[in-house]
């Protein structure tokens, strides 16, 4: 089923993200975790894709198995910044052959050693290529409530976001954020800019202090004082920190839904207990 049809047919949606293993040795562990998350019956699950297609085979297998074995709607990621056009077209065909209808089209992170392939500069170019190869796919794109870390301003970032939507992006999923007022301001600004596609709020439950620094470096997200206080209080106790992180994320989600942001995507970090904890708290709101 296409993600856009799910978003248009349900008032509240809850979805989970998983990522494939980097090596063959880790595949069984990841496979078991994704199966446990699928058993929670989310509206859909997304499967990420390594830079340059490093995990492409695993991405395809996990996504196809979730769909075929468990009846889970899937969204397969596809990055382009370190891929050739030939590799991208090969992956589009592979997804089509495996019955995958939904692609999350991303530029992807530039490798630390720099780029060696320059076929793509922006996700909008990838979206155009997907549409030119097969207009059947439902295409998702990423957005950044506080602006992309490489953009000079949020105004510039929203202009590029509009280019992605105009290229054929059917819906957007946000990068993680920890202050809902940031999301509400962002929604107002993109609607004013003429971006009308559905927006899914991306939520990351922080369950250990080490995640905080890495998360800020990757996303540029602002950390509210309330969140810092939680980490200071519970960060030295792994069980308490995990519980507190799930509760904080769930409270964010409840507030979002109450204020009209009703499509939620949880970055699970392949942890079934995190997904289950969020789902349990939201059970009467979501279903």
Secondary structure, DSSP 4 states (H G I P E B T S, - for coil): --HHHHHHH-SSEEEEEE---SSGGGHHHHHHHHHHHHTT--SEEEE---GGGTTHHHHHHHHHHHHHHH---EEEEEE-TT--HHHHHHHHHHHHHTT--EEEEE--PPPTT--S--S-SSHHHHHHHHHHH-TTSEEEEEE-TT--TT-S-HHHHHHHHHHHHHHT--EEEEPP-S-HHHHHHHHHHHHHTT--SEEEEEE----STHHHHHHHHHH-----HHHHHHHHHHTT-HHHHHHHHHHHHHHHHHHHHHTT--EEEEE-TT-HHHHHHHHHHHHHHH-
